[in-house]
Amino acid sequence: MKVVVTGGAGFIGSNIAEELAKKYEVVIVDDLSSGKLENIRGLNLEFVRGCVTDIDLLKKVFRDAEYVFHQAAIASVQKSLEDPLKVEEVNVRGTLCVLIAARDADVEKVVFASSAAVYGDSPELPKRENMTPQPKSPYAVSKLAGEYYCEVFNEVYGLKTVSLRYFNVYGPRQDLTSEYAAVIPRFLIRSLAGKPLVIYGDGNQTRDFVFVKDVVNANILAMEKNVCGVFNVASGKAVSINELAEVVMKVVGKNVEVVYERERKGDVRHSLGDISKARTFLGYVPEYSLEEGLRITLKWLIQSPNFKEYLS
């Protein structure tokens, strides 16, 4: 069976492609704007360099494919604020191109990577899929638009679609050098280097951290189950940034100073995903605790060819 992963050289996409390649014929489409060839080196798959806005390329690649995992996106709130037109082009038009190409190639199902960013800063917890979206950035709007396109293509053209709203994903192959790097890779690197951990605000803000291998499992379940719709992909547990700092130091085996700086404007105070819908309809059950996921991520980090550079 042939499956296609757009953005398959990226953080989440490469982890999905690696697992799929154990059983299926996998083709990756990635323009390498943020993905890296080193993420897929040694994997049994085909790589096609190209952008998801190139619909002619997509139609060729999707030929004879059963499933498409659409992971390609500019996945940054900050970048979307700086260049909303670019994010609109890649995230919205790109998703539309993927859906059109999938429809024309008679693809069985498209699994779309959405985001918990669509919920905005509503104080209601946990976040449930039937809540009214309140996107607060062009990035969040682009993901919501992608979800709506998926629903329309399902209803109008009969193309099966699933949208997975990722919460705070972490794990091996996460970009550690980007200025937009997430809190977990930043904490791991700074702890290893003996540098202070910087927390913005009082550290009592919470996040729902989900390990990338659980996200991979959710994607494969979305492919296998005869269901469509929108589902949260999270751990279902809220962890404060203060608690995260403690677990990171425990895993690394170093106690470092924690420095508190002014809260960043626009940061969501609390985030927690309700995963009961995914549990019921997909059979999704997170398997990795935060500590276990951090230990696997730490092992990958230490074995990375650029490990010493990260510490400098």
Secondary structure, 3 states (H helix, E strand, C coil): CEEEEECCCCHHHHHHHHHHCCCCEEEEEECCCCCCHHHCCCCCCEEEECCCCCHHHHHHHHCCCCEEEECCCCCCHHHHHHCHHHHHHHHHHHHHHHHHHHHHCCCCEEEEEEEHHHHCCCCCCCECCCCCCCCCCHHHHHHHHHHHHHHHHHHHHCCEEEEEEECEEECCCCCCCCCCCCHHHHHHHHHHCCCCEEEECCCCCEECEEEHHHHHHHHHHHHHCCCCEEEEECCCCCEEHHHHHHHHHHHHCCCCCEEEECCCCCCCCECCECCHHHHHHCCCCCCCCHHHHHHHHHHHHHHCCCHHHHHC
